[in-house]
């Protein structure tokens, strides 16, 4: 008995620690060919977690070696119901068919395994032998080449790749980091670590790793394609286009490269160009639901409402239960579902095979559809289910935002700013619109973008990218380097940051004197913005808390805004927002113009003039007729800002008041003090 097993048998452990130790012990028992003991131990694990992926696999392996093939196949059927994308289950099924001398079924099983996870040496070896045995020399040669490729790689890289492909990200990352620390740069190991970073949405690290890979292997096209994808995620569209141009020069018909190019064109605001590329791709695959969805998104942004509806409907027809397509229809805000569509939505949401992502999209769509019909109780139930499903995937922690707010208040004092007066780039070009999502910022943007001297852009990620750089790598989330680092920076540092921001955002401009950056979450970084760009205008779009918070609770966002999927989370975020904005008012008096959404609805012209005066712009009547302005609008309010204002939208939350007492309690005094100036 090895020391690990000995310790496990003599030291009292909590149930959690036993569950963590048992898989390793069972693997050891299987390796030692102690199959009855391994089977008993794995079945005991299933008593506590009946759907445990690895325990089910260990049971099947032990059953196979004990000659209980029918039992093993039944166990694998159970495993497949719960974990259909687990490559090892298909590999194990292949082994069972080999024992049963059923070569065609074995080949099919091993092929399914390697199509999910190409880093399975045993599956490739079995395919090599099976193909030779069944007289398929070309396929045998293909399988043998994969065996040779995997054999040429370090075992740690192969194992870590297999773990990654099966979704075991933490184990894969731990193994590959240890390998790189011991052996130094290795192209495949670095690329794998980058792919793990992409899976974790740590795109900055992935960018550095893939740049290093391409420095070592400039002709590695798959790595360059992944690099371009990361650059798109980081909103570095110009850089991404250079990489994609390089790829497409050699492979102009590569579908993946063209799809990335279209996505990048959307990021650059070139929606017509993106639509043209998506339509080219449809020629080869007219039934591709995702392409129709992408076309619809671009059409919506351009204000082509009916064309977008037709494309969304086409996507939904091509893929039954396609949650994103139905939610996108609902997210037009002005679309009304037919009875037939509503029945399809209900059936799709209840389908046992519905993926979690489809389910929460469908729930938010059902919530909106039923709200439009006045069926508020059932509508709220679907909003609750959708939020719970979405929240189950989130790692959002409210205390991180709250701690960062307190650090902003401690660092960015009135004296701190007084000692840094005049720092930064003097350009007055940017107009920042900040606040919470669903607070009327898109309306303010549309009003200002209707002015002849103002460029409407989008929710730019540039400030957040600068914050990420200042925060540094592998931050302690409980004690972030930013904003403390602001105190250590000099005038030249902030000048360079301001100039960098202006240079990086130039791609979104067409020559007008001013441009809008409408990223709502920038309210958390107004101290940094002030030091970088002391003459930029800052507008706080504010909405009554019940209306604002409920509007967020019923909104499914494409990315980010993880604070919106629970009553407690959205209420805490709103209160934190009020606290930080009050601080900016105190230490930077007059720097921020506050605009209440309700006031704009009640007195449009008065507030338009107030906005223009604050921005130093002459009055232009088209700002009042903002709904006639033709431009791209990406946010959830894109359809609403193309219509005149109506007051009835202000109190829609009151239809749900019977279920919103917990939200009122969580908001507390924010219900009154949101009007404090």
C-alpha positions in Angstrom: 0.0 0.0 0.0 1.5 3.4 -1.0 1.8 6.3 1.5 -1.2 8.2 0.0 -3.5 5.2 0.5 -2.1 4.6 3.9 -2.8 8.1 5.0 -6.3 7.9 3.5 -7.0 4.8 5.7 -5.6 6.2 8.9 -6.4 9.9 9.0 -10.0 11.2 9.6 -11.1 13.4 6.8 -14.1 15.6 6.0 -16.5 14.2 3.3 -15.2 16.9 0.9 -11.6 15.9 1.4 -12.5 12.2 1.0 -14.2 13.0 -2.3 -11.1 14.7 -3.5 -8.8 11.9 -2.5 -10.9 8.9 -3.7 -10.4 9.4 -7.5 -6.7 9.2 -7.1 -7.0 6.1 -5.0 -9.3 4.5 -7.5 -7.0 5.2 -10.4 -4.2 3.6 -8.4 -6.3 0.5 -7.8 -7.1 0.2 -11.5 -3.4 0.6 -12.4 -2.6 -2.2 -9.9 -5.3 -4.3 -11.6 -7.3 -4.6 -8.3 -10.5 -4.3 -10.2 -13.1 -5.6 -7.6 -11.7 -3.0 -5.1 -11.7 -0.3 -7.7 -15.3 -1.1 -8.6 -16.5 -1.0 -5.0 -14.8 2.3 -4.3 -16.1 3.9 -7.5 -19.7 2.7 -6.8 -19.4 4.1 -3.2 -18.5 7.5 -4.8 -21.7 7.3 -6.8 -23.7 6.9 -3.7 -22.8 10.5 -2.8 -22.7 11.9 -6.3 -24.8 9.8 -8.8 -23.8 11.8 -11.8 -20.1 12.1 -11.0 -18.3 11.9 -14.4 -15.0 10.2 -13.3 -16.7 7.8 -10.9 -19.0 6.5 -13.7 -16.0 6.1 -16.0 -14.0 4.1 -13.3 -17.0 1.9 -12.7 -17.2 1.1 -16.5 -13.5 0.4 -16.7 -13.6 -1.9 -13.8 -16.6 -3.7 -15.1 -14.9 -4.2 -18.5 -11.8 -5.7 -16.9 -14.0 -8.0 -14.8 -15.6 -9.3 -18.0 -19.0 -7.6 -17.3 -19.3 -5.9 -20.7 -23.1 -5.4 -20.8 -22.9 -3.7 -17.3 -20.1 -1.5 -18.6 -22.1 -0.4 -21.6 -25.1 0.4 -19.4 -22.8 2.5 -17.2 -21.5 4.3 -20.2 -25.0 5.0 -21.4 -25.7 6.7 -18.0 -22.4 8.6 -18.3 -23.3 9.8 -21.8 -26.7 11.1 -20.6 -25.0 13.4 -18.1 -21.6 14.1 -19.9 -22.1 13.5 -23.6 -18.9 15.5 -24.6 -16.6 13.5 -22.3 -14.1 11.9 -24.7 -13.0 9.1 -22.4 -16.5 7.6 -22.3 -16.4 7.1 -26.0 -12.9 5.7 -25.8 -14.0 3.2 -23.1 -17.0 2.2 -25.2 -14.6 1.5 -28.1 -12.6 -0.8 -25.8 -15.8 -2.6 -24.9 -16.6 -3.2 -28.5 -13.1 -4.5 -29.1 -13.6 -7.1 -26.4 -16.9 -8.0 -28.1 -15.0 -8.2 -31.5 -17.3 -5.6 -33.1 -14.8 -3.7 -35.2 -17.2 -1.2 -36.9 -18.8 -0.1 -33.7 -15.4 0.1 -32.0 -14.1 2.3 -34.9 -17.1 4.6 -34.6 -16.6 4.9 -30.8 -12.9 5.7 -31.0 -13.6 8.2 -33.8 -16.1 10.0 -31.6 -13.5 10.1 -28.9 -10.8 11.7 -31.0 -13.2 14.1 -32.6 -13.8 15.5 -29.2 -10.3 15.2 -27.9 -7.5 14.7 -30.4 -4.9 14.0 -27.6 -5.9 10.4 -26.9 -3.0 8.2 -27.9 -4.8 5.0 -26.9 -7.7 5.8 -29.2 -5.5 6.6 -32.1 -3.4 3.4 -31.6 -6.6 1.3 -31.5 -7.9 3.0 -34.7 -4.6 2.3 -36.4 -4.9 -1.4 -35.6 -8.6 -1.6 -36.4 -8.2 0.1 -39.7 -5.4 -2.3 -40.7 -7.5 -5.3 -39.6 -10.5 -4.2 -41.6 -8.5 -3.4 -44.8 -8.4 0.4 -44.6 -4.7 1.3 -45.2 -5.3 5.0 -45.8 -7.2 5.5 -42.6 -4.7 3.4 -40.8 -1.9 5.7 -42.0 -3.9 8.7 -40.9 -4.3 7.3 -37.4 -0.6 6.2 -37.3 0.4 9.8 -38.1 -1.6 11.1 -35.1 0.1 8.5 -32.9 3.5 9.7 -34.2 2.6 13.3 -33.6 1.5 12.7 -30.0 4.6 10.6 -29.4 6.8 13.5 -30.5 5.4 15.7 -27.8 6.3 15.7 -24.2 4.0 13.4 -22.2 3.0 16.3 -19.9 1.8 18.4 -22.9 -0.2 15.4 -24.2 -1.8 14.7 -20.9 -2.5 18.4 -20.2 -4.1 18.8 -23.7 -6.3 15.8 -23.0 -7.4 17.3 -19.7 -8.1 20.6 -21.4 -10.2 19.1 -24.1 -12.3 17.3 -21.6 -12.9 20.5 -19.6 -10.5 19.9 -16.7 -9.0 23.4 -17.0 -7.5 23.6 -13.5 -5.7 20.3 -13.7 -4.5 21.1 -17.2 -3.3 24.5 -16.2 -1.4 23.2 -13.1 0.3 20.5 -15.2 1.3 22.7 -18.1 2.5 25.6 -15.9 4.7 23.2 -14.0 6.1 21.9 -17.3 6.9 25.4 -18.6 8.6 26.4 -15.3 10.8 23.3 -15.5 11.6 23.2 -19.3 11.2 26.8 -20.5 9.6 27.9 -23.7 7.8 25.2 -25.7 5.5 26.2 -28.5 2.7 23.7 -27.9 2.8 24.1 -24.1 2.6 27.9 -24.4 -0.2 27.6 -26.9 -2.1 25.3 -24.6 -1.7 27.7 -21.7 -3.0 30.5 -23.9 -6.0 28.3 -24.8 -6.7 27.7 -21.1 -6.5 31.5 -20.6 -9.0 32.0 -23.4 -11.3 29.5 -21.8 -11.0 31.5 -18.5 -11.5 34.8 -20.5 -8.1 35.9 -19.3 -7.4 37.4 -22.8 -4.4 39.6 -21.8 -2.4 36.6 -20.7 -3.4 34.7 -23.8 -2.4 37.6 -26.0 1.2 37.6 -24.5 1.5 33.8 -24.8 0.3 33.6 -28.4 2.6 36.5 -29.4 5.5 34.6 -27.9 4.4 31.4 -29.8 4.3 33.3 -33.1 7.7 34.8 -32.4 9.1 31.3 -32.1 7.0 29.8 -34.9 5.8 32.6 -37.3 4.3 30.1 -39.7 2.0 28.5 -37.1 -1.3 29.4 -38.7 -3.6 27.9 -36.1 -1.8 29.9 -33.4 -2.1 33.1 -35.5 -5.8 32.5 -36.0 -6.2 32.1 -32.2 -4.1 35.3 -31.7 -6.5 37.2 -34.0 -9.4 35.9 -32.0 -7.9 37.1 -28.8 -7.2 40.5 -30.2 -10.9 40.8 -31.2 -11.9 39.9 -27.7 -9.6 42.7 -26.4 -11.2 45.1 -28.9 -7.8 45.5 -30.7 -9.5 45.5 -34.0 -6.8 47.2 -36.1 -4.2 44.8 -34.9 -6.5 41.8 -35.5 -7.2 43.0 -39.0 -3.5 42.9 -39.8 -3.3 39.3 -38.6 -6.4 38.3 -40.5 -5.1 40.0 -43.7 -2.0 37.9 -43.4 -3.9 34.7 -43.0 -6.4 35.4 -45.8 -3.6 36.3 -48.2 -2.6 32.7 -48.3 -6.0 31.1 -47.8 -8.6 33.6 -49.1 -11.4 31.0 -49.0 -10.8 29.8 -45.4 -14.2 29.9 -43.7 -12.9 30.3 -40.2 -10.6 33.2 -41.2 -13.5 34.9 -43.1 -15.8 34.5 -40.2 -13.3 36.1 -37.9 -12.8 38.9 -40.4 -16.5 39.6 -40.4 -16.6 39.6 -36.6 -13.7 42.0 -36.6 -15.5 44.2 -39.1 -18.5 44.4 -36.7 -16.0 45.6 -34.0 -14.8 48.3 -36.4 -18.4 49.4 -37.1 -18.3 48.1 -40.7 -21.6 46.3 -40.5 -22.4 46.3 -44.2 -19.0 44.8 -44.9 -19.7 42.1 -42.2 -23.1 41.3 -43.7 -21.6 40.9 -47.2 -19.0 38.4 -45.8 -21.6 36.5 -43.8 -23.7 36.2 -47.0 -20.7 34.8 -48.9 -20.3 32.2 -46.2 -24.0 31.3 -46.4 -23.5 30.2 -50.1 -21.7 27.1 -48.9 -23.8 26.5 -45.8 -27.3 28.0 -46.2 -28.6 26.2 -43.2 -26.0 27.7 -40.8 -28.2 29.2 -38.0 -25.3 31.1 -36.4 -24.5 32.9 -39.6 -28.1 34.0 -39.9 -28.0 35.2 -36.3 -24.8 37.2 -37.0 -26.4 38.8 -40.0 -29.5 39.7 -37.9 -27.4 41.4 -35.2 -25.7 43.5 -37.9 -29.0 44.4 -39.5 -30.4 45.4 -36.1 -27.4 47.6 -35.4 -28.0 49.4 -38.7 -31.7 50.0 -37.9 -32.9 47.5 -40.6 -35.6 46.2 -38.3 -37.7 44.0 -40.6 -34.6 42.5 -42.2 -33.3 41.7 -38.8 -36.6 40.0 -37.8 -36.6 37.9 -40.9 -33.0 36.8 -40.2 -33.7 36.0 -36.5 -36.7 33.9 -37.5 -34.7 32.1 -40.1 -32.0 31.2 -37.5 -34.7 30.0 -35.1 -36.3 27.9 -37.8 -33.0 26.3 -38.7 -32.2 25.3 -35.2 -35.2 24.4 -33.0 -34.8 25.7 -29.5 -32.1 28.2 -30.5 -32.4 30.4 -27.5 -30.2 33.2 -28.7 -32.4 33.7 -31.8 -35.6 34.0 -29.8 -34.1 36.2 -27.1 -32.7 38.5 -29.9 -36.2 38.9 -31.2 -37.5 39.8 -27.7 -34.5 42.1 -27.3 -35.7 44.2 -30.1 -38.1 45.5 -27.4 -40.7 46.4 -30.1 -41.2 42.8 -31.4 -44.3 40.8 -30.3 -44.4 37.0 -30.5 -47.3 35.2 -32.1 -49.2 32.5 -30.3 -47.5 29.9 -32.3 -44.0 31.3 -31.5 -44.9 31.5 -27.8 -45.9 27.8 -27.8 -42.6 26.9 -29.5 -40.8 28.9 -26.9 -42.5 27.1 -24.0 -41.9 23.6 -25.5 -38.2 24.4 -26.3 -37.6 25.6 -22.7 -39.1 22.4 -21.2 -37.2 20.1 -23.6 -35.0 17.7 -21.5 -32.2 18.1 -24.0 -32.1 21.9 -23.9 -28.7 23.3 -23.0 -28.4 25.7 -20.1 -27.4 28.5 -22.4 -30.5 27.9 -24.6 -32.7 27.7 -21.5 -31.8 31.0 -20.0 -32.1 32.7 -23.4 -35.5 31.2 -23.8 -36.6 32.1 -20.3 -35.7 35.8 -20.8 -37.5 35.7 -24.1 -40.6 34.2 -22.5 -40.4 36.8 -19.7 -40.5 39.6 -22.2 -43.2 37.9 -24.4 -45.5 37.4 -21.4 -44.8 40.9 -20.1 -46.0 42.3 -23.4 -49.2 40.3 -23.0 -49.9 41.6 -19.5 -49.3 38.1 -17.9 -47.0 39.5 -15.3 -47.0 36.7 -12.7 -45.8 34.1 -15.3 -43.5 36.7 -16.9 -41.8 37.3 -13.5 -41.4 33.5 -13.0 -39.5 33.2 -16.2 -37.3 36.1 -15.4 -36.5 34.5 -12.1 -35.6 31.2 -13.7 -33.5 32.9 -16.4 -31.6 34.9 -13.8 -31.0 31.8 -11.6 -29.6 29.8 -14.6 -27.4 32.7 -15.7 -26.2 33.3 -12.1 -25.2 29.7 -11.7 -22.6 30.2 -14.4 -21.2 33.5 -12.9 -18.3 34.0 -10.7 -19.3 37.5 -9.8 -18.4 38.7 -6.2 -20.0 41.9 -5.1 -17.4 42.5 -2.4 -14.7 42.9 -5.0 -16.5 45.9 -6.5 -17.3 47.3 -3.0 -13.7 47.0 -1.8 -12.5 48.7 -5.0 -14.9 51.5 -4.4 -13.5 52.1 -0.9 -10.0 52.1 -2.3 -11.0 54.7 -5.0 -12.4 56.9 -2.2 -9.3 56.5 -0.1 -6.8 57.2 -2.9 -8.7 59.8 -5.0 -9.1 62.6 -2.5 -9.6 66.3 -3.2 -6.0 67.0 -2.1 -4.8 64.2 -4.4 -6.4 65.9 -7.4 -5.4 69.4 -6.3 -1.7 68.3 -6.4 -2.2 67.0 -10.0 -4.1 69.8 -11.6 -3.4 70.1 -15.3 -2.0 66.7 -15.8 -2.9 64.5 -18.7 -3.7 65.1 -22.4 -5.5 68.5 -22.8 -7.7 67.4 -25.7 -11.4 68.0 -25.1 -12.6 65.4 -27.7 -14.1 62.6 -25.5 -17.6 62.8 -24.0 -18.0 60.0 -21.5 -21.5 58.8 -20.6 -21.4 56.7 -17.5 -23.8 55.1 -15.0 -25.7 51.9 -14.8 -26.8 49.9 -17.8 -30.5 50.5 -18.7 -30.4 54.0 -17.2 -30.9 56.0 -20.4 -27.4 56.3 -21.6 -28.2 55.2 -25.1 -30.8 57.9 -25.3 -28.3 60.6 -24.3 -25.8 59.2 -26.8 -28.4 59.3 -29.6 -29.2 63.0 -28.7 -25.6 64.0 -28.7 -24.7 62.0 -31.8 -27.4 63.9 -33.6 -25.3 67.0 -33.3 -23.1 67.8 -36.4 -19.9 68.0 -34.3 -20.3 64.8 -32.3 -19.4 61.2 -33.3 -21.5 58.4 -31.8 -19.3 55.3 -31.4 -20.1 52.5 -29.1 -19.3 51.1 -25.6 -15.6 51.4 -25.9 -13.4 49.0 -23.9 -10.3 51.2 -23.9 -10.5 52.6 -20.4 -11.0 49.0 -19.1 -7.9 47.9 -21.0 -5.8 50.6 -19.4 -7.2 49.6 -16.0 -6.2 46.0 -16.7 -2.6 47.1 -17.4 -2.5 49.2 -14.2 -3.9 46.3 -12.2 -1.1 44.0 -13.3 -0.9 40.2 -13.7 -2.5 37.7 -11.4 -4.0 40.3 -9.1 -5.1 39.7 -5.5 -8.8 40.3 -6.0 -9.1 41.4 -2.4 -6.3 43.9 -2.6 -6.0 45.2 -6.1 -2.9 47.1 -7.3 -5.3 49.6 -9.0 -6.2 52.2 -7.9 -3.3 52.3 -5.3 -0.8 52.6 -8.2 -2.3 56.0 -9.2 -0.5 57.6 -6.3 2.9 56.4 -7.7 2.4 57.7 -11.2 3.7 61.0 -12.5 2.4 63.7 -15.0 4.2 62.0 -17.9 2.5 58.7 -17.1 -1.0 60.2 -17.3 -0.1 62.2 -20.4 0.9 59.0 -22.2 -2.2 57.2 -21.1 -4.4 60.1 -22.3 -2.6 60.1 -25.7 -2.8 56.3 -25.9 -6.6 56.5 -25.3 -7.0 59.1 -28.0 -4.8 57.2 -30.5 -6.6 53.9 -29.9 -10.1 55.3 -30.2 -9.3 57.2 -33.4 -10.4 54.2 -35.5 -14.0 54.8 -34.4 -14.0 58.4 -35.6 -14.7 60.1 -38.9 -13.3 63.5 -38.3 -15.9 65.2 -36.0 -14.6 67.4 -33.2 -16.0 65.3 -30.4 -16.8 61.6 -29.8 -18.8 59.6 -27.3 -17.5 56.8 -25.1 -20.7 55.2 -23.7 -19.2 52.4 -21.5 -21.4 52.6 -18.4 -19.0 51.0 -16.0 -16.5 53.8 -16.5 -18.1 55.5 -13.5 -15.7 53.4 -11.5 -12.7 55.0 -13.1 -13.5 58.7 -13.2 -10.5 59.5 -11.2 -8.2 57.9 -13.8 -10.2 59.5 -16.6 -9.8 63.0 -15.0 -6.0 62.5 -14.6 -5.7 61.2 -18.2 -8.1 63.6 -19.9 -8.8 66.6 -17.7 -10.9 68.4 -20.4 -13.1 65.5 -21.4 -16.8 65.9 -20.6 -18.4 63.4 -18.2 -22.1 62.8 -18.0 -23.8 60.6 -15.4 -27.0 58.9 -16.8 -29.1 58.1 -13.8 -32.5 56.4 -13.5 -34.9 55.9 -10.6 -33.5 52.8 -8.7 -36.6 50.5 -8.9 -37.0 51.1 -12.6 -33.3 50.8 -13.3 -32.7 47.7 -11.3 -35.7 45.8 -12.5 -34.9 46.8 -16.1 -31.5 45.2 -15.5 -33.0 42.1 -13.9 -35.0 41.4 -17.0 -32.2 42.0 -19.4 -29.8 39.3 -20.7 -26.5 40.9 -21.7 -24.3 39.5 -24.4 -21.2 39.9 -22.2 -20.3 41.2 -18.8 -22.7 43.0 -16.4 -22.6 39.9 -14.1 -24.1 42.0 -11.3 -27.5 42.1 -13.0 -28.6 38.5 -12.4 -29.9 38.7 -8.9 -31.9 41.1 -6.7 -29.2 41.4 -4.0 -26.4 41.8 -6.5 -28.1 44.6 -8.5 -29.2 46.4 -5.4 -25.7 46.3 -3.9 -24.2 47.5 -7.2 -26.7 50.4 -7.4 -25.9 51.5 -3.9 -22.1 51.3 -4.6 -22.6 53.4 -7.7 -24.4 56.1 -5.7 -21.7 56.1 -3.1 -18.9 56.4 -5.6 -20.6 59.1 -7.7 -21.3 61.1 -4.5 -17.5 60.9 -3.9 -16.6 62.2 -7.4 -19.1 65.1 -6.9 -17.3 65.9 -3.6 -13.7 65.8 -4.8 -14.3 66.9 -8.4 -17.1 69.5 -8.0 -18.7 70.4 -11.3 -16.8 67.8 -13.2 -19.8 65.5 -13.9 -23.2 66.5 -15.3 -26.0 64.4 -13.8 -28.9 63.7 -16.1 -32.0 61.9 -14.7 -33.8 59.8 -17.3 -37.2 60.9 -15.9 -36.3 64.6 -16.4 -35.3 64.0 -20.1 -38.7 62.3 -20.7 -40.6 65.1 -18.9 -38.7 68.0 -20.5 -36.8 66.9 -23.6 -35.8 70.3 -25.0 -34.7 71.7 -21.6 -32.4 68.8 -21.0 -31.1 68.7 -24.5 -30.0 72.3 -24.1 -28.5 71.5 -20.7 -26.5 68.7 -22.3 -25.3 70.8 -25.2 -24.3 73.7 -22.9 -22.3 71.4 -20.7 -20.4 70.0 -23.7 -19.8 73.5 -25.1 -22.0 72.9 -28.2 -24.4 75.2 -29.9 -28.0 74.1 -30.0 -29.1 72.2 -33.1 -32.8 71.2 -33.5 -32.0 67.8 -34.8 -30.9 66.8 -31.3 -34.5 67.0 -30.2 -35.6 64.9 -33.2 -32.9 62.3 -32.3 -35.1 59.4 -33.4 -34.6 60.5 -37.0 -30.8 60.2 -36.8 -29.5 57.3 -38.9 -26.6 55.6 -37.2 -25.4 52.3 -35.8 -26.7 51.5 -32.3 -25.6 48.3 -30.6 -27.2 48.4 -27.2 -30.5 46.8 -26.0 -32.2 50.2 -26.5 -31.3 50.4 -30.2 -35.0 50.1 -31.3 -36.3 52.4 -28.6 -34.0 55.4 -29.4 -35.3 55.3 -33.0 -38.7 56.3 -31.7 -40.0 59.5 -30.0 -40.1 59.5 -26.2 -43.1 58.1 -24.4 -43.7 58.5 -20.6 -45.4 55.1 -20.1 -42.0 53.3 -20.2 -40.9 55.0 -16.9 -43.2 53.0 -14.6 -43.3 49.6 -16.3 -41.7 48.0 -13.2 -44.8 48.7 -11.2 -46.6 45.9 -13.0 -44.2 43.6 -11.1 -44.4 45.4 -7.8 -46.1 42.5 -5.9 -42.9 40.5 -6.4 -40.3 43.2 -5.9 -40.5 43.9 -2.2 -37.1 42.2 -1.7 -35.6 44.6 -4.2 -37.1 47.6 -2.3 -35.7 46.3 0.9 -32.2 45.7 -0.6 -32.1 49.2 -2.1 -33.0 50.8 1.2 -32.4 54.6 1.4 -31.1 54.5 -2.2 -34.8 54.9 -3.1 -34.7 58.5 -1.9 -31.0 59.6 -2.0 -30.6 58.8 -5.8 -31.8 62.3 -6.3 -29.2 63.9 -4.0 -27.0 66.3 -6.0 
